[in-house]
Amino acid sequence: MVKNYRFKTKPYAHQIIALEKSWDKEEYAYFMEMGTGKSKVLIDNIAMLYDKGKINGALIIAPKGVYKNWYSSEIPTHLASHIQYKSVLWTALISKTKQEELNSLFTSDYNLHVLVMNVEAFSTKKGLQFALKFLNSHNTLMAVDESTTIKTPSAKRTKSILALSRYAKYRRILTGSPITKSPLDLYTQCGFLNEDLLGFSSYYAFRSRYAHMIERNFGGRRVQIVKSYQRLDELSKLIEPFSYRVLKEDCLDLPEKIFIKREIELTEEQSKLYSTMKQMALATLNGKLLTAPNVLTQLMRLHQITCGHFKSDDGKTQELKNNRIEELMSILEETEGKVIIWANYIYDIERIVEAIKKEYGDDSVVQYYGAINTDERQKNIERFQDPQS
């Protein structure tokens, strides 16, 4: 079935293996490092199940920064050419035209029906109800991209997505790093696939098996925290039958570079300032004036606004509410090993360093740019290149 399939884009060897292991399974986890093409594997899997008459619908859930990319790029690029399909992108604001587009997913025909939603939509009643209607109207494969977004058992969106999963005929999770901070992250991700896969009736029973807990006193409250983890070899064997792990270093036929675009929406504050600066070459925030006397300056000011800060004419910088740092931290969660982060402005570098230190500790990041003195820059290069650091 897999090797003779009419792929639209040629799969790599590891993608063929992933499909051979998973294509007809009711539940499966693609633990494939960023850049190894897990999106294509899922799309090919959807195509195969559709061709076999197993499904006629697919619900793809992804973080806000990447869900539009599924709709505009991944599906059109990789879905087999012989398959007729309707795909609709969920949006929070639904106009009359958008509602008609969404309703087209329930038309009786032989097309594959694809709904792409951002994971944040499942914190809303409107998003939850529409997803349920879609699942009840089709034989559906339901997939969660970057599935660590549902790692927190108490989160509203996690509870909603897990509740909906039982209405799907097939379920898939995709992530480059299933364990971001703790092996306990696996519990709800696997629970989405099938609550019986791990063999535990509750998160606390799972935690008790694989984590050694101790009590600590915080502000007069006694709380349990993880001291260490245990039986991880057992846990690894437990998830092996329904998962496939791929690292870039294991894929000899991958191209040298793979580019992945993330779309980040401007906040309302950014949009207003951007629009005013674009139309009138000036903007104000908290009484501070920002002007652009020529086109090049205007372009730089517009770029600064999209980056999330506002440098007024008196030289003072104000931070704008933006989604960039949040998206960057999501990418870091999905990435194993060391990364290099480029930024255009020192202000941005400082915000990035602050966020990384807060999440991963003071020793987790080094800086290299003009304001760092030569000796420190050299030390930072050595720290970054040290395989033990």
C-alpha positions in Angstrom: 0.0 0.0 0.0 2.6 2.6 1.1 5.5 2.1 -1.4 3.1 2.0 -4.4 1.0 4.9 -3.3 0.6 7.9 -5.7 2.3 10.5 -3.6 2.1 14.1 -4.8 5.5 14.8 -3.3 8.2 12.1 -3.0 8.6 10.9 0.6 11.9 10.4 2.2 12.9 7.0 3.6 12.0 7.8 7.2 8.6 9.1 6.0 7.9 5.8 4.3 8.8 3.9 7.5 6.4 6.2 9.5 3.6 5.5 7.1 4.2 1.8 7.0 4.0 1.6 10.8 1.0 3.8 11.2 -1.3 4.4 8.2 -4.1 2.0 9.2 -3.7 2.3 13.0 -6.6 3.9 14.9 -4.1 5.8 17.1 -0.5 6.8 16.4 2.2 9.3 17.5 4.6 10.9 15.1 7.5 12.0 17.4 9.5 13.5 14.6 11.9 16.3 15.1 11.2 19.6 13.5 12.3 19.6 9.9 11.8 15.9 9.3 8.5 16.3 7.5 5.8 15.1 10.0 3.2 17.3 8.4 3.6 15.5 5.0 3.4 12.1 6.8 0.1 13.0 8.3 -1.3 14.4 5.0 -0.3 11.2 3.2 -1.8 9.1 6.0 -5.1 11.1 5.6 -5.0 10.5 1.8 -4.5 6.7 2.2 -7.3 6.3 4.7 -9.6 8.4 2.4 -8.7 6.2 -0.6 -9.6 3.1 1.4 -13.0 4.5 2.3 -12.0 4.6 6.0 -12.5 8.4 6.4 -14.1 11.3 4.6 -13.1 14.0 7.1 -10.0 15.4 8.8 -9.8 17.8 11.7 -6.3 19.2 12.1 -5.5 21.2 15.3 -2.4 23.3 15.5 -1.0 26.3 17.4 -1.9 29.8 16.2 1.5 30.3 14.7 1.3 27.4 12.3 -2.3 26.4 11.7 -2.7 28.8 8.7 0.3 27.2 7.2 -1.5 23.8 7.1 -4.3 25.4 5.2 -2.3 27.6 2.7 0.8 25.5 2.2 1.1 22.0 3.7 -2.2 20.5 2.4 -2.1 22.0 -1.1 1.6 21.0 -1.4 1.3 17.4 -0.2 -2.2 16.0 -0.6 -2.4 13.5 -3.4 -3.5 15.1 -6.7 -6.2 12.6 -7.4 -8.1 13.5 -4.2 -10.9 16.1 -4.5 -11.2 18.0 -1.2 -12.7 21.0 0.6 -10.6 22.7 3.2 -11.7 25.5 5.6 -9.7 27.5 8.0 -11.4 28.3 11.3 -11.3 31.9 12.5 -12.5 33.5 15.7 -14.5 36.2 13.9 -17.1 34.6 11.6 -18.7 36.8 8.9 -21.6 35.7 6.8 -19.2 34.7 4.0 -17.1 32.7 6.5 -20.2 31.0 7.9 -21.1 29.9 4.3 -17.6 28.6 3.9 -17.8 26.6 7.1 -21.2 25.3 6.2 -19.8 23.9 3.0 -18.0 21.2 5.1 -21.4 19.6 5.7 -22.5 19.3 2.1 -23.2 15.7 1.0 -20.6 14.8 -1.6 -17.6 12.5 -2.2 -15.0 15.1 -1.3 -12.6 14.8 1.5 -13.6 17.5 4.1 -10.8 19.2 6.0 -11.2 21.5 8.9 -8.1 23.3 10.2 -8.4 24.9 13.7 -6.1 26.6 16.1 -5.7 25.0 19.5 -6.8 28.1 21.3 -10.3 27.7 19.7 -10.9 24.8 22.0 -11.0 27.2 25.0 -14.2 28.7 23.5 -17.7 27.3 23.4 -18.1 28.3 19.7 -15.0 26.5 18.6 -15.8 23.4 20.7 -19.4 23.1 19.4 -18.3 23.5 15.7 -15.6 20.8 16.0 -18.1 18.5 17.6 -20.6 19.1 14.8 -17.9 18.3 12.3 -16.8 15.1 14.0 -20.4 13.9 14.2 -20.9 14.6 10.5 -18.0 12.6 9.1 -15.8 9.6 9.6 -12.9 11.7 10.8 -9.2 11.5 11.5 -8.4 14.0 14.3 -4.8 15.2 14.6 -3.0 17.5 17.1 0.1 19.1 15.7 2.7 20.2 18.3 0.8 18.0 20.8 2.7 19.4 23.8 0.1 22.1 23.6 -2.2 19.6 25.4 0.3 18.4 27.9 -1.4 20.2 30.9 -4.2 18.0 32.3 -6.0 20.9 34.0 -6.0 23.2 31.0 -9.5 24.0 29.5 -8.4 23.3 25.9 -6.7 20.0 26.9 -10.0 18.8 28.6 -12.0 19.9 25.5 -9.8 18.2 23.0 -9.6 15.0 25.0 -13.4 14.9 25.3 -13.8 15.3 21.5 -11.2 12.6 20.7 -13.7 9.8 21.3 -15.8 11.1 18.4 -12.9 10.6 15.9 -12.4 7.3 14.1 -8.6 7.8 13.9 -6.3 10.0 16.1 -2.8 11.3 15.6 -0.4 13.4 17.5 2.6 15.2 16.1 5.5 16.7 17.9 9.3 17.0 17.6 9.8 16.8 21.3 7.0 14.9 23.2 8.8 15.6 26.5 9.5 19.3 27.0 10.2 19.5 30.7 9.0 16.2 32.1 8.2 12.6 31.1 4.8 13.3 32.7 4.0 15.5 29.6 3.2 12.2 27.8 0.1 11.5 29.9 -2.5 13.7 28.2 -0.9 13.4 24.8 -1.3 9.6 24.9 -4.7 10.0 26.5 -5.9 11.9 23.5 -4.9 8.9 21.3 -6.6 6.4 23.7 -7.0 6.7 27.4 -6.2 3.0 27.8 -2.8 3.1 26.0 -0.7 3.8 29.1 -2.8 1.6 31.5 -3.4 4.2 34.2 -6.8 5.4 35.4 -5.5 8.9 36.4 -2.7 11.3 36.0 -1.8 10.9 39.6 -1.4 7.2 39.3 0.8 7.7 36.2 2.9 10.3 38.1 3.3 8.0 41.1 4.7 5.3 38.8 7.2 7.5 36.9 8.1 10.3 39.3 9.4 10.4 42.8 7.5 13.2 44.7 8.4 15.1 47.8 6.5 17.7 49.8 7.5 21.3 50.2 6.0 24.2 52.1 5.2 27.3 50.0 3.6 30.2 51.9 2.1 27.9 54.4 0.8 25.5 51.8 2.1 21.9 51.5 2.6 20.9 47.9 4.1 18.0 46.1 6.9 18.5 43.6 8.9 16.2 41.5 12.3 15.3 42.9 13.3 12.8 40.2 12.0 10.4 37.6 12.0 6.7 37.6 11.3 3.6 35.4 11.9 5.6 32.2 13.0 2.6 30.3 9.7 1.0 31.1 7.8 4.1 29.9 9.8 4.1 26.7 8.9 0.5 25.9 5.3 1.3 26.8 4.9 4.0 24.1 7.0 2.2 21.5 4.1 0.1 19.9 2.1 3.2 18.9 4.8 5.8 18.2 7.7 6.5 15.8 10.7 8.6 16.8 12.8 10.4 14.2 15.7 12.8 14.7 17.2 14.8 11.9 20.6 13.3 12.5 19.2 9.9 11.6 17.9 11.0 8.2 20.7 10.7 5.7 18.6 11.8 2.7 17.3 15.1 4.1 18.3 18.3 2.4 20.9 20.5 4.2 18.3 23.1 5.1 14.6 23.0 5.6 12.7 26.3 5.9 9.5 26.4 7.9 7.4 29.6 8.0 5.5 30.7 11.1 2.8 33.3 10.8 2.3 35.5 13.8 -0.7 37.7 14.1 -0.4 41.4 15.1 -2.1 42.4 18.3 -4.8 45.0 18.2 -2.4 47.6 19.6 0.2 46.7 16.9 -2.3 46.8 14.1 -3.6 50.3 15.0 -0.1 51.7 15.2 1.0 50.0 12.0 -2.0 51.3 10.1 -1.5 54.9 11.3 2.3 54.8 10.6 1.7 53.4 7.1 -1.0 55.9 6.2 0.3 59.1 7.9 4.0 58.4 8.7 3.3 59.1 12.4 1.9 57.4 15.4 1.5 58.1 19.1 1.5 55.8 22.2 1.0 56.9 25.8 1.6 60.5 24.7 4.8 59.7 22.9 5.1 60.8 19.2 6.8 58.7 16.5 7.4 60.2 13.1 9.0 59.0 9.9 10.4 61.9 7.8 11.4 59.6 4.8 10.4 56.3 3.3 13.4 54.3 4.7 12.7 55.5 8.2 9.0 54.7 7.8 9.9 51.1 6.7 12.2 50.8 9.8 9.4 52.1 12.1 6.9 49.7 10.6 9.3 46.9 11.1 9.9 47.9 14.8 6.1 47.9 15.4 5.8 44.3 14.0 8.7 43.3 16.2 6.8 44.5 19.3 8.3 47.8 20.3 7.9 51.5 19.7 10.8 53.9 19.7 9.5 57.5 20.0 11.2 60.6 18.7 12.7 61.4 22.2 14.6 58.1 21.9 12.6 56.1 24.5 11.4 52.6 23.7 8.0 51.2 24.8 7.1 47.6 24.5 4.0 46.7 22.5 1.8 43.7 23.3 2.8 41.1 20.8 2.7 37.3 20.2 6.3 36.9 19.0 8.0 35.7 22.3 5.2 33.3 23.0 5.6 31.8 19.5 9.4 31.6 19.9 9.0 29.8 23.2 6.7 27.3 21.5 9.3 26.6 18.9 12.0 26.1 21.5 9.7 23.6 23.2 9.5 21.6 19.9 13.3 21.7 19.4 16.0 19.5 20.7 19.6 20.6 21.2 21.0 24.1 20.7 19.6 26.8 18.6 20.7 30.1 17.2 18.2 33.0 17.4 18.6 36.0 15.2 17.1 39.4 16.0 17.3 42.8 14.4 17.2 45.1 17.4 19.0 45.0 20.8 15.7 45.6 22.5 14.4 42.4 21.0 17.5 40.5 22.0 17.1 41.6 25.6 13.4 40.5 25.7 14.3 37.1 24.1 17.1 36.5 26.6 14.9 37.5 29.5 12.2 35.0 28.4 14.6 32.1 27.8 16.3 32.6 31.2 12.9 32.7 32.9 11.9 29.4 31.3 15.2 27.5 31.2 17.5 29.2 33.7 20.3 31.8 33.7 22.8 29.4 32.1 20.6 28.4 29.2 21.5 31.2 26.9 24.5 33.2 25.7 24.6 36.5 23.7 26.7 37.5 20.7 26.2 41.0 19.2 27.9 44.3 19.0 27.2 45.6 22.5 28.8 42.5 24.1 32.5 43.1 24.7 35.1 41.0 22.7 36.3 38.8 25.6 32.8 37.9 26.6 31.8 37.2 23.0 34.7 34.7 22.7 33.7 33.0 25.9 30.1 32.8 24.7 31.2 31.1 21.5 33.2 28.6 23.4 30.3 27.9 25.7 27.9 27.4 22.8 30.3 25.1 21.0 31.1 23.0 24.1 29.3 19.7 23.7 28.9 19.3 27.4 27.1 22.7 28.0 
